[in-house]
Amino acid sequence: MDTLVDVVRLGGARFDRRPALLIRPFFRTRAWRYRDLAETVPRAARVLAEAGVGEGDRVILWAVNRPEWGIAFFAIAHLGAASVPLDVRHTVDFGRKIAGQTGATLVVASRQTETSARELGLPIVWIESLPDSARRAKPVEPAPVTGATLAEIVFTSGTTGEPKGAMLSHGNLIANATAMAQVMPFGEKDRLLSVLPLSHLYEQVLGLILPLTVGASVVYPVSRQPAVLIRTFRDFKVSVLLIVPQGLRLLDAAIERRVDQADRRATFERLHAIARRVPKPFKRLLFRSVLSQFGGRLHTIGVGASALDVDVATRWTEMGVDMLQGYGATEMGPVISFTRPHRNVLGTVGEPIPGVEVRIAEDGEILATGPGRFAGYWKNPEATAAAIDADGWYHTGDLGAFTKDGMLTFRGRKKDMLALPDGQKVYAEDVENALKEDVRVRDAAVVGWPLGPGLKVHAVLLLDDSEVEDEIIAAANLRLAPHQQIRGSTVWPDEDLPRTTTLKVRKPDILARLEDLERPASAPIPAAASKVRREALDASVDPVTVIVAGLANVDPAAVADTAHLSTDLDLDSLQRVELLGIIEEETGVFVDDDALAPDATVAELIALVEAARDAKRGVGAWNWPLSPLVRAVGIGFQILLIYPFVSLFYRVRVSGLEHLNPDDGPYILTPNHCLHLDNGIILSRLPLGIRRKLAVAAAADTIYDNLLQGVLASVIANAFPLQREGGVRKSLELLGARMDKGYNILIYPEGKLTVGGPLQPFKAGAGLIAVEGGTPIVPIKLKIHRMSIIDRRRFPSALRGDVELVIGAPIWFDIGTDHATATTQLEAAVRAL
């Protein structure tokens, strides 16, 4: 395996029907199997080629994490072109600069980046519709790529200076992925949750390329809210997670809140005390109730991008989860070192990965080389010469050291080494670690503050209570050497320190703002204030406002409805995600973070919560009718009772069975509803391969208003309740759960029975299901030539009627198709049969 083209081709051959990429954007999981990926990528490459992409071109990839990102990435590689991935949070100005530098031919964009992408003035291919377009395209042969072919250009900086684009070849990426396959405990049965931006190489190599080389599955969540992530863990049985330390703290905080809400703090701490003395299997048994919230399969968390909090890592280790930390750089493809499950020393970043060499320069800088090392910066020979020395060593700009056991320790950026007036050197990382030992410090950053001609050590703290600032500094100084003493401090007024898109602290931004900061006039309210504390506040304050105030560290009475979450309350994107997660935990109301504008007001948030109260997520999937025993009983009833009964009253002719192939499903079957026995007629004439995995959507207000009738319908026809008005979310979840298990769905788009016809207008929901179901829709028409007495119900009438069942060719609706348009087209297809 030498190229990205090989990853897709060999994956399709080796892993075939195993799921590769999964996402549940609405009510149904969309899954691309390895064989699907191998078939789709060459067709997607044709779509890009027809849009103007050729061998050697550069393509901007500016989209959110989802399976289609990977399809586009591999399709670009298939053509011999190079991807230029951008973070979705990058500005339009940054995007223009990168597009200009690289001479990009095309932009592959998503709905979330549409406005910015259009500003680049380049042709656009929408990532959400790429698979649909690919399905109609002919595959194109791969370009003659080799390991040396340029695969992508990743821009590593540019906020304060000219951005530098690291050039990575196919061989660089494959070398790093195959080396990590020997380090990470990955296998075919594993499922990885992709939460870090795919525009960054750490997630791209470890979270996309590596899983696809070993036959694992990658799951993409639709939200970063802790509550949504936990639900995704549970629904998809996720076993591996890649994350940055701050993201891990969000999940950890969610667990801590649930423990406090359940009043189980003492028990939780006792379990941790016991777990320190028992083997891993017993740790997992002790914390089975916690791990079950994550699906019960989570066994490994890989942390990168910045230093891991040892206390947080220890807590997860005590719960039976391997906490692995890595160190790397984009220029090294990206991983340089990584801890191993069997040699995991918390506080280090492990040993160099296979094939990578590391040495420490005289000034403490980490130097590295190996097959993953980049060729240089795009059209920037000066920066390349400064980064790669004559012997081929990449100068990371980071400081580190090896322990006596050969473990690499990271001591911070070289530029974070403070040179004091007396010649002493202080590593900011050491002082920050001393501060973080105090549990009252949520985070800390140490910078050099001007003092005469030199610098002094200055600490910037994130605290829940600013009154303890002096006490924390005094305690930290007791743990520090004389030359490391903290000479000044500031309590940061925002909820978080300024960070890059990979959540690293931006110290230049801290220094730029320090001069203007003043000490807060009053102590803030803790962000993690308990539910009991909130309920004790003035009842006149809206509960949502209280939650917002707690997270923003302000008095609830001071939060106006017109206050903007971002500009007035300084809640950044991660805080807003956490805010919605806390709202769901404490009120039971789910608000999609896509619905919350970056600078929404408190009043707008309250309105979103109120609007969502009547659309709470449904629970359960009406699973009992799907059990093998119930299905066997149901099929037996159909053969012994339903089919003879139908044959007694109707002569049925069938055409179009050639349109149904069990391997191409699941299908959504959409017949007209014109006879009392149409369910039986359709079931009796469908091929066994379709019928044995068929579920019928039945009207909840007529079939399921009677318990016995509902149970019989579920047993005999594998029916499930579908709400015709209101409560639609739960009905769609029931429908989606069946499709995820491979069941075909029989649904009547008219929404009601009209004996004898004529065909009634289709309900609007039919188009929604047709588009968002992401599966072939089969139009079916039951033509009545003569009605039976059982339907006509009057004398004189023929005992046996005559009908014709016409099955049409499957229809696909592209993602993004207007639901009303889809409804109209589907109705027209049924009428035309």
C-alpha positions in Angstrom: 0.0 0.0 0.0 1.8 3.1 -1.3 -0.9 5.7 -2.1 -4.3 6.9 -1.1 -5.7 5.3 -4.2 -4.5 2.0 -2.8 -6.3 2.6 0.5 -9.6 2.8 -1.3 -9.0 0.0 -3.8 -7.5 -2.5 -1.4 -10.1 -1.7 1.3 -12.9 -2.5 -1.1 -11.3 -5.8 -2.0 -10.4 -6.8 1.6 -13.3 -5.5 3.7 -16.1 -5.5 1.1 -19.4 -5.2 3.0 -18.0 -3.9 6.3 -19.2 -0.4 7.1 -16.5 2.2 6.5 -18.1 5.7 7.0 -21.3 6.3 9.0 -23.4 9.3 9.9 -27.0 9.8 11.1 -27.8 13.3 9.9 -31.6 13.0 10.5 -33.6 9.9 11.2 -31.6 7.3 9.3 -28.0 6.2 9.4 -26.2 6.7 6.1 -23.4 4.2 5.7 -20.8 3.7 3.0 -19.4 0.1 3.1 -15.9 -0.5 1.9 -17.2 -1.7 -1.5 -19.4 1.4 -1.7 -16.3 3.6 -1.1 -14.3 1.8 -3.8 -17.2 2.2 -6.3 -18.0 5.8 -5.3 -14.6 7.4 -5.2 -13.8 6.9 -9.0 -17.2 8.2 -9.9 -16.8 11.2 -7.6 -13.5 11.8 -9.3 -15.3 11.9 -12.6 -17.6 14.6 -11.2 -14.6 16.7 -10.1 -12.9 16.1 -13.4 -15.9 17.4 -15.3 -15.8 20.5 -13.0 -12.3 21.2 -14.2 -9.9 19.3 -11.9 -6.9 17.6 -13.5 -3.7 15.9 -12.5 -1.4 18.3 -10.6 -4.2 20.8 -9.7 -5.0 22.1 -6.2 -8.5 21.8 -4.8 -9.7 23.8 -1.7 -11.6 21.4 0.6 -13.6 23.6 2.9 -16.3 21.5 4.6 -17.4 20.1 7.9 -16.6 16.6 9.1 -18.8 14.0 7.4 -18.3 10.9 5.2 -18.5 13.0 2.0 -15.3 14.8 3.2 -13.4 11.6 2.9 -15.0 10.7 -0.4 -14.0 14.1 -1.8 -10.5 13.8 -0.4 -9.9 10.4 -1.9 -11.5 11.5 -5.2 -9.1 14.4 -5.5 -6.2 12.0 -4.8 -7.6 9.6 -7.4 -7.2 12.4 -10.1 -3.6 13.0 -9.0 -4.6 16.5 -7.7 -3.7 17.9 -4.3 -6.2 18.8 -1.5 -5.9 22.1 0.3 -8.0 21.6 3.4 -9.3 24.6 5.3 -10.9 24.7 8.7 -14.5 25.7 8.7 -13.7 28.5 11.1 -11.1 30.1 8.8 -12.1 33.6 7.6 -12.9 34.5 4.0 -9.7 36.6 3.9 -7.6 33.6 4.9 -9.4 31.5 2.3 -8.7 34.0 -0.4 -5.1 34.2 0.5 -4.7 30.4 0.4 -6.6 30.1 -2.9 -4.4 32.7 -4.4 -1.2 31.2 -3.1 -2.0 27.7 -4.4 -3.7 28.7 -7.6 -6.7 26.5 -6.7 -8.9 25.2 -9.5 -12.1 24.4 -7.5 -13.7 24.6 -4.0 -15.4 21.6 -2.5 -17.7 23.2 0.1 -20.5 22.3 2.5 -23.7 24.1 3.5 -22.0 25.6 6.6 -19.2 27.2 4.5 -21.3 28.2 1.5 -21.1 32.0 2.1 -17.4 32.0 2.5 -16.7 29.6 -0.4 -18.7 31.7 -2.8 -16.4 34.7 -1.9 -13.4 32.9 -3.4 -14.8 33.3 -7.0 -14.0 29.7 -7.9 -16.2 26.9 -9.2 -17.9 25.0 -6.4 -18.9 21.4 -5.9 -21.2 20.8 -2.9 -20.0 18.0 -0.7 -23.4 16.9 0.4 -24.5 16.2 -3.2 -21.2 14.7 -4.3 -22.3 11.0 -3.8 -25.6 11.6 -5.6 -23.8 13.1 -8.5 -21.3 10.3 -8.4 -24.0 7.7 -8.6 -25.0 9.0 -12.1 -21.3 9.3 -13.3 -19.1 6.8 -14.9 -15.9 5.8 -13.0 -12.6 7.4 -14.2 -9.3 5.5 -14.1 -6.8 6.7 -11.5 -4.0 9.0 -12.4 -0.5 7.5 -12.4 0.2 8.5 -8.8 3.1 7.2 -6.7 4.3 7.6 -3.1 6.1 10.8 -4.2 3.0 12.5 -5.7 1.8 15.5 -3.8 -1.4 14.6 -1.9 -2.2 17.8 0.0 -1.0 21.2 1.1 -1.8 21.9 4.8 -1.4 25.5 6.0 -0.1 25.5 9.5 -0.2 29.2 10.4 -1.0 32.6 9.1 -2.9 34.4 11.8 0.0 36.7 12.6 2.1 36.3 9.5 2.2 34.8 6.0 0.7 31.3 6.1 3.0 28.4 5.3 1.7 25.4 3.4 3.3 22.1 4.3 3.5 19.8 1.2 2.6 16.2 2.1 2.9 13.3 -0.4 0.9 10.1 -0.6 3.9 8.3 0.8 4.2 10.7 3.8 0.6 10.0 4.8 0.7 6.2 4.2 3.9 5.9 6.1 2.5 7.6 9.1 -0.8 5.7 9.0 0.9 2.3 8.7 3.3 3.1 11.5 0.4 4.1 13.7 -1.4 0.9 12.9 1.4 -0.8 14.9 0.9 1.5 17.8 -2.9 2.1 18.1 -5.1 -0.9 19.2 -7.2 -0.8 16.0 -9.0 -3.6 14.4 -11.9 -4.5 12.1 -14.4 -4.5 14.9 -13.5 -1.0 16.1 -15.6 2.1 15.5 -13.9 5.5 15.8 -15.8 8.7 16.6 -14.5 11.6 14.4 -14.8 14.9 16.3 -11.6 16.8 15.5 -11.5 18.8 12.2 -10.5 16.7 9.2 -8.7 19.8 7.9 -6.0 19.0 10.5 -3.6 16.1 9.8 -4.0 14.5 13.2 -7.6 13.6 12.6 -7.1 13.0 8.9 -4.4 10.4 9.3 -5.4 8.7 12.6 -9.2 9.3 12.2 -9.6 8.5 8.5 -6.7 7.0 6.7 -5.6 4.7 9.5 -9.1 3.2 10.2 -9.6 2.5 6.5 -6.3 0.6 6.3 -7.4 -1.9 9.0 -11.1 -2.3 8.2 -12.4 -0.3 11.1 -15.5 2.1 10.9 -15.5 5.9 11.3 -18.6 7.5 12.8 -19.4 11.2 12.3 -21.5 13.0 15.0 -23.9 15.7 13.9 -23.1 17.9 16.9 -20.3 18.4 19.4 -22.6 18.8 22.3 -21.4 16.4 25.1 -24.9 15.0 25.4 -25.1 14.4 21.7 -21.6 12.9 21.6 -22.5 10.5 24.5 -25.7 9.5 22.7 -23.6 8.9 19.5 -21.2 6.7 21.5 -24.1 4.7 22.8 -26.0 4.3 19.5 -23.0 3.4 17.4 -21.0 1.4 20.1 -17.9 3.6 19.6 -14.7 2.0 20.8 -12.0 4.6 19.9 -11.9 8.4 20.3 -9.4 10.9 19.1 -9.7 14.2 21.0 -7.9 17.3 22.3 -7.5 17.9 26.0 -10.2 20.6 26.2 -12.7 18.3 24.4 -11.9 15.6 26.9 -12.5 17.9 29.7 -16.0 18.7 28.3 -16.9 15.0 28.4 -15.3 14.6 31.8 -17.4 17.6 33.0 -20.6 16.0 31.6 -19.9 12.9 33.7 -19.1 15.0 36.8 -22.4 16.9 36.4 -24.4 13.7 36.2 -22.7 12.3 39.3 -23.5 15.4 41.2 -27.1 15.5 39.9 -27.6 11.9 41.1 -26.0 12.8 44.5 -23.4 10.0 43.9 -20.2 11.9 44.6 -19.1 9.9 47.6 -19.8 6.6 45.8 -18.0 7.8 42.7 -14.8 8.7 44.6 -14.9 5.3 46.5 -15.0 3.5 43.2 -12.0 5.4 41.9 -10.1 4.6 45.1 -10.8 0.9 44.5 -10.0 1.0 40.8 -6.5 2.2 41.5 -5.7 -1.3 43.0 -7.4 -3.6 40.5 -6.7 -4.8 36.9 -8.3 -3.2 33.9 -11.2 -5.7 33.5 -12.3 -5.0 37.1 -12.0 -1.2 36.5 -14.4 -1.5 33.6 -16.7 -3.6 35.8 -16.7 -1.0 38.6 -17.6 1.8 36.1 -19.9 -0.3 34.0 -22.7 2.2 34.5 -20.6 5.1 33.4 -19.1 3.3 30.4 -22.5 2.1 29.3 -23.5 5.7 28.8 -20.7 5.6 26.1 -22.1 2.4 24.6 -20.0 0.1 26.7 -17.3 -0.4 24.0 -15.0 2.6 24.5 -11.5 1.2 25.3 -9.0 3.8 23.9 -8.8 7.6 23.8 -6.0 9.2 21.9 -5.1 12.7 22.8 -3.1 15.2 20.8 -2.5 18.9 20.0 -1.6 20.0 23.5 -0.6 18.7 26.9 -3.0 16.2 28.6 -4.2 16.9 32.1 -2.7 14.0 34.1 -5.6 14.2 36.6 -8.2 13.8 33.9 -6.2 11.1 32.2 -5.9 9.2 35.5 -9.7 9.3 36.1 -10.4 7.8 32.7 -7.6 5.2 33.2 -9.2 4.2 36.5 -12.5 3.7 34.6 -10.7 1.1 32.4 -10.0 3.2 29.3 -6.5 3.4 27.8 -5.4 7.1 27.7 -2.8 7.5 25.0 -1.1 10.7 24.2 0.8 11.6 21.1 3.1 14.4 19.9 3.7 15.5 16.4 3.7 18.2 13.8 1.9 18.7 10.5 5.3 18.7 8.8 6.0 15.1 10.1 2.8 13.7 8.6 1.9 14.3 11.6 2.7 11.8 14.4 6.3 11.8 15.8 5.8 9.8 19.1 2.9 8.1 20.8 2.4 6.2 24.1 1.5 2.5 23.9 -1.1 0.6 25.9 1.5 -1.7 27.4 4.0 1.2 28.0 1.8 4.1 28.9 3.5 6.6 31.2 1.1 9.5 31.8 2.8 12.9 31.6 4.9 11.8 28.6 4.2 11.6 24.9 5.6 8.2 24.5 8.3 6.7 22.2 9.0 7.6 18.6 6.7 5.7 16.3 8.2 3.0 13.9 10.4 4.6 11.3 10.7 8.0 13.0 13.9 9.2 14.5 14.0 11.8 17.2 16.9 13.6 18.9 17.2 16.6 21.2 19.4 19.5 20.1 21.8 21.3 22.5 19.2 24.0 23.2 16.5 21.4 24.0 14.7 21.6 20.7 13.1 18.4 19.4 14.4 17.4 16.0 12.8 14.6 13.9 13.0 12.8 10.6 11.5 9.8 8.9 9.3 8.7 6.0 6.5 11.0 7.1 8.6 14.2 6.9 7.3 16.8 4.5 9.1 17.9 1.4 8.9 21.6 2.2 6.6 24.6 2.3 4.6 25.5 -0.9 6.6 28.1 -2.9 8.6 29.1 0.2 12.2 27.9 0.0 13.3 30.3 2.8 10.9 28.8 5.3 11.8 25.3 4.1 15.5 25.9 4.6 14.8 27.2 8.1 12.7 24.2 9.0 14.8 21.3 7.5 18.6 21.3 8.1 21.3 20.0 5.8 21.1 16.6 7.4 17.4 16.2 6.8 16.2 16.9 10.4 13.0 18.8 10.8 13.3 21.5 13.5 10.0 21.4 15.4 10.3 24.5 17.4 9.3 22.5 20.4 11.3 21.8 23.5 11.5 18.3 25.0 13.6 15.7 26.7 13.8 11.9 27.0 13.3 10.1 30.3 15.7 7.4 31.4 13.1 4.9 30.0 13.2 6.5 26.5 9.9 8.4 26.8 9.7 11.8 25.2 8.5 14.6 27.3 7.1 17.8 25.8 8.2 21.0 27.6 6.5 23.6 25.5 7.2 25.7 22.4 10.8 27.0 22.1 9.4 30.5 21.9 7.7 29.8 25.3 11.0 29.6 27.0 11.4 32.7 29.0 14.9 34.3 29.2 15.0 36.2 32.5 17.2 39.3 33.1 19.7 37.2 35.2 20.2 34.7 32.4 18.0 32.1 33.9 15.6 30.3 31.6 12.0 29.3 32.6 9.9 26.9 30.7 6.3 28.2 30.7 5.0 24.6 30.6 6.6 23.8 34.0 5.0 26.8 35.7 1.6 26.1 34.1 1.8 22.5 35.4 2.5 23.8 38.9 -0.6 26.1 38.7 -2.8 23.3 37.3 -2.1 21.1 40.3 -4.6 23.3 42.1 -8.1 21.9 41.4 -9.5 25.5 41.5 -7.5 26.3 38.3 -9.5 25.4 35.2 -6.6 26.4 33.0 -3.5 28.5 33.0 -1.1 30.2 30.6 2.2 31.6 31.5 3.8 34.4 29.5 6.8 36.8 29.7 5.7 40.2 30.9 8.0 43.2 30.4 10.1 44.1 33.4 12.7 46.8 32.7 14.9 45.5 29.9 13.8 41.9 30.5 10.8 39.7 31.4 9.0 38.5 34.4 6.9 35.3 34.8 3.3 36.3 34.6 0.4 33.9 35.0 -3.0 34.1 33.4 -5.7 32.1 35.2 -9.1 30.7 34.4 -10.9 30.6 37.8 -14.4 30.1 39.0 -13.7 32.3 42.0 -11.3 35.3 41.5 -11.0 35.8 45.2 -8.6 32.8 45.5 -6.1 34.2 42.9 -3.5 35.3 45.5 -3.8 32.1 47.4 -3.3 30.0 44.2 -0.2 32.0 43.2 1.4 31.6 46.7 0.8 27.9 46.7 2.3 27.5 43.2 5.4 29.5 44.1 6.0 27.1 47.0 6.3 24.3 44.4 8.5 26.3 42.0 12.3 26.9 42.0 13.5 30.4 42.9 14.0 31.4 39.3 10.6 30.1 38.3 8.6 32.3 40.8 5.5 33.9 39.4 5.8 37.7 39.7 2.4 38.7 38.5 -1.0 37.3 37.6 -4.3 38.1 35.9 -7.6 36.4 36.2 -8.9 36.0 32.6 -12.4 37.6 32.3 -13.6 35.3 29.5 -14.9 31.7 29.9 -11.9 30.4 28.1 -8.5 31.5 26.9 -8.1 32.5 23.2 -7.3 29.4 21.2 -6.4 28.3 17.7 -8.8 26.1 15.7 -6.9 23.1 17.2 -7.6 24.5 20.7 -4.0 25.5 21.4 -3.7 28.7 23.6 -2.9 31.7 21.5 -0.4 33.5 23.8 0.2 36.5 21.4 -3.5 37.3 21.8 -3.2 37.1 25.6 -0.2 39.5 25.6 -2.0 41.9 23.3 -5.0 42.1 25.6 -3.3 42.0 29.0 -2.6 45.7 29.1 -6.3 46.5 28.9 -7.6 44.0 31.5 -8.9 44.9 34.9 -9.6 42.7 37.8 -13.4 41.7 37.9 -15.4 43.8 40.4 -17.1 40.7 41.9 -16.5 37.0 42.2 -18.1 35.1 39.3 -20.8 32.4 39.8 -19.3 29.0 39.2 -20.0 27.6 35.7 -20.7 24.2 37.1 -23.2 25.5 39.6 -25.5 22.6 40.6 -29.1 22.2 39.7 -30.1 22.7 43.3 -28.2 26.0 43.4 -29.9 27.2 40.2 -33.3 26.3 41.5 -32.6 28.4 44.6 -32.3 31.5 42.5 -35.1 34.0 42.0 -37.9 32.1 40.2 -38.6 35.2 38.1 -35.4 34.5 36.1 -35.8 32.1 33.2 -34.0 28.8 33.8 -32.2 29.1 30.5 -30.9 32.5 31.6 -29.6 31.0 34.8 -27.7 28.3 32.9 -26.3 30.9 30.5 -25.2 33.1 33.4 -23.5 30.1 35.1 -21.5 29.3 32.1 -20.6 33.0 31.4 -19.6 33.5 35.1 -22.0 36.5 35.6 -24.9 37.2 37.9 -28.2 36.0 36.3 -29.9 39.2 37.2 -27.3 41.1 35.0 -28.1 39.0 31.9 -30.5 40.9 29.6 -32.6 39.1 27.1 -30.9 41.2 24.4 -27.4 40.1 25.5 -25.5 38.4 22.7 -24.0 35.0 23.6 -20.8 35.7 21.8 -20.0 39.5 21.9 -21.7 40.4 25.2 -21.2 37.2 27.2 -17.9 36.0 25.5 -19.1 32.4 24.9 -17.0 31.0 22.2 -18.0 28.1 19.9 -17.1 25.4 22.4 -18.9 27.2 25.2 -22.0 27.5 23.1 -21.9 23.8 22.4 -21.5 23.0 26.1 -24.3 25.4 26.9 -26.8 23.5 24.7 -25.5 20.2 26.3 -26.2 21.5 29.8 -29.7 22.8 28.7 -30.5 19.3 27.4 -29.2 17.6 30.6 -31.2 19.9 32.9 -34.4 20.5 30.9 -34.6 17.5 28.7 -34.9 19.7 25.6 -32.6 19.2 22.6 -31.6 22.1 20.5 -29.4 21.5 17.5 -26.3 23.6 17.6 -26.7 24.4 13.9 -29.9 26.2 14.9 -28.1 28.5 17.2 -26.4 31.5 15.4 -22.9 32.4 16.6 -24.1 35.7 18.0 -27.7 34.8 19.0 -29.2 36.7 21.9 -30.4 35.1 25.1 -34.0 35.8 24.0 -33.4 33.9 20.8 -31.9 31.0 22.7 -35.0 30.9 25.0 -37.3 30.9 22.0 -35.3 28.0 20.4 -35.7 26.0 23.7 -39.4 26.7 23.9 -39.9 25.7 20.3 -38.0 22.4 20.9 -40.0 21.4 24.0 -42.7 19.8 21.9 -40.2 18.0 19.7 -38.3 16.0 22.3 -36.3 13.1 20.9 -38.2 9.9 21.0 -37.0 6.9 23.0 -36.9 3.3 22.0 -37.3 1.7 18.6 -40.3 -0.6 19.1 -37.7 -3.4 18.8 -39.7 -6.4 20.0 -41.4 -7.0 16.6 -38.0 -7.3 15.0 -36.9 -10.3 17.1 -36.3 -13.5 15.0 -39.0 -15.4 16.9 -41.6 -12.8 16.3 -40.7 -12.5 12.7 -40.9 -16.2 12.2 -44.3 -16.2 13.8 -45.4 -13.3 11.6 -44.2 -15.0 8.4 -46.0 -18.1 9.4 -49.2 -16.2 9.9 -48.8 -14.6 6.5 -48.3 -17.9 4.7 -51.0 -19.9 6.6 -53.6 -17.3 7.1 -53.2 -14.0 5.2 -52.2 -15.3 1.8 -55.1 -17.9 1.5 -57.5 -15.2 2.8 -56.3 -12.7 0.1 -56.5 -15.4 -2.6 -60.0 -16.2 -1.6 -61.2 -12.6 -2.3 -58.8 -11.3 -5.0 -57.1 -12.5 -8.1 -53.8 -10.7 -8.2 -51.6 -10.1 -11.3 -48.1 -8.6 -10.7 -45.7 -6.8 -13.0 -42.3 -5.1 -12.3 -40.8 -7.6 -9.8 -37.5 -7.3 -11.8 -37.1 -3.9 -10.2 -36.7 -5.4 -6.7 -33.3 -6.8 -5.8 -32.7 -7.5 -2.0 -29.0 -6.6 -2.4 -29.9 -3.1 -3.6 -32.1 -2.1 -0.6 -33.4 -1.3 1.7 -36.2 0.2 -0.3 -39.1 2.5 0.7 -42.2 1.1 -1.0 -44.9 3.7 -1.7 -48.2 2.2 -2.9 -51.6 3.9 -3.2 -54.0 3.0 -0.4 -57.3 2.0 -2.0 -58.5 -1.4 -0.5 -59.0 -2.8 2.9 -56.8 -5.8 1.9 -54.1 -3.9 0.0 -51.6 -4.7 2.8 -52.2 -8.4 2.4 -52.2 -8.2 -1.4 -48.8 -6.4 -1.4 -47.3 -8.7 1.2 -48.4 -11.8 -0.5 -46.9 -10.9 -3.8 -43.5 -9.5 -2.8 -40.5 -11.7 -3.2 -39.4 -13.5 0.0 -36.1 -11.7 0.0 -37.9 -8.4 0.3 -40.9 -9.6 2.4 -38.8 -11.3 5.2 -37.2 -7.9 5.9 -40.2 -5.6 5.5 -41.7 -3.2 8.0 -45.1 -1.5 7.5 -45.7 2.1 8.7 -49.2 2.0 10.2 -51.3 4.9 11.4 -50.8 5.4 15.1 -54.2 7.0 15.6 -56.2 4.2 14.0 -54.2 0.9 14.2 -52.5 1.5 17.5 -55.3 3.1 19.4 -56.4 -0.5 20.2 -53.7 -2.5 22.1 -54.7 -5.9 20.7 -55.0 -4.6 17.1 -51.6 -2.9 17.4 -49.9 -6.1 18.7 -51.4 -8.2 15.9 -50.3 -5.7 13.3 -46.8 -5.7 14.7 -46.6 -9.5 14.8 -48.2 -10.3 11.5 -47.0 -7.4 9.3 -44.1 -6.1 11.4 -45.9 -2.8 11.6 -44.8 0.2 13.7 -46.7 3.3 14.6 -46.4 6.3 12.4 -47.9 9.6 13.5 -49.8 11.4 10.8 -50.0 14.7 12.7 -47.6 15.8 15.5 -45.0 13.7 17.3 -43.3 13.1 14.0 -39.7 12.9 15.4 -40.4 9.7 17.2 -42.1 8.1 14.2 -39.1 9.0 12.0 -36.7 7.5 14.6 -38.7 4.3 14.5 -38.6 4.2 10.7 -34.9 5.0 10.6 -34.1 2.4 13.2 -35.7 -0.3 11.0 -33.9 1.0 7.9 -30.6 0.9 9.8 -31.2 -2.8 10.4 -31.8 -3.4 6.7 -35.6 -3.4 6.7 -37.5 -2.3 3.7 -40.4 0.1 4.6 -43.9 0.0 3.2 -45.6 3.4 3.7 -48.8 4.9 2.2 -48.0 8.5 1.2 -51.7 9.4 0.9 -51.9 9.1 4.7 -55.4 7.5 4.6 -57.5 4.8 3.0 -59.8 5.7 0.1 -61.6 2.5 -0.9 -61.8 2.2 -4.6 -59.8 5.4 -5.2 -59.1 7.9 -6.7 -55.5 8.6 -5.7 -55.4 11.3 -3.0 -52.7 14.0 -2.8 -49.6 12.8 -1.1 -48.8 14.1 2.4 -45.8 16.5 2.6 -44.0 14.1 4.8 -43.6 11.7 1.9 -41.1 14.0 0.3 -39.2 14.4 3.5 -38.8 10.6 4.0 -38.0 10.1 0.3 -35.1 12.7 0.4 -33.7 12.2 3.9 -34.1 8.4 3.8 -31.1 8.3 1.4 -32.3 5.1 -0.2 -34.2 4.0 -3.4 -37.9 4.8 -3.5 -40.1 2.2 -5.3 -43.5 3.6 -6.6 -46.2 1.0 -6.5 -49.7 1.2 -7.9 -52.6 -1.1 -7.1 -55.0 -1.0 -10.1 -58.5 -2.2 -9.4 -60.3 -3.9 -12.3 -63.1 -5.3 -10.1 -63.7 -5.0 -6.4 -64.4 -7.9 -4.1 -67.4 -8.1 -1.8 -65.0 -7.6 1.2 -64.2 -4.1 0.0 -67.5 -3.2 -1.9 -69.5 -4.5 1.1 -72.9 -4.5 -0.6 -75.0 -7.0 -2.6 -75.0 -8.0 -5.3 -71.2 -8.0 -5.6 -68.6 -10.5 -6.9 -67.0 -12.6 -4.2 -63.6 -12.4 -5.9 -62.2 -9.2 -7.2 -59.5 -8.6 -9.8 -56.5 -6.3 -9.2 -53.1 -5.6 -10.7 -50.0 -4.8 -8.7 -47.6 -2.6 -10.7 -44.1 -2.1 -9.4 -42.2 0.8 -10.8 -38.4 1.3 -11.2 -36.7 2.7 -8.1 -36.2 6.5 -7.8 -33.4 8.2 -6.1 -33.8 11.8 -4.7 -30.6 13.7 -4.2 -29.8 15.1 -0.8 -30.9 18.7 -0.8 -33.9 18.1 -3.0 -36.8 20.3 -1.9 -39.3 18.1 0.0 -42.3 19.5 -1.7 -40.8 18.9 -5.1 -39.9 15.3 -4.1 -43.5 14.8 -2.9 -44.9 16.0 -6.3 -42.5 13.8 -8.3 -43.3 10.7 -6.2 -47.0 11.2 -6.6 -46.6 11.7 -10.3 -44.5 8.5 -10.5 -47.3 6.5 -8.8 -50.0 8.0 -11.0 -48.0 7.2 -14.2 -47.9 3.4 -13.4 
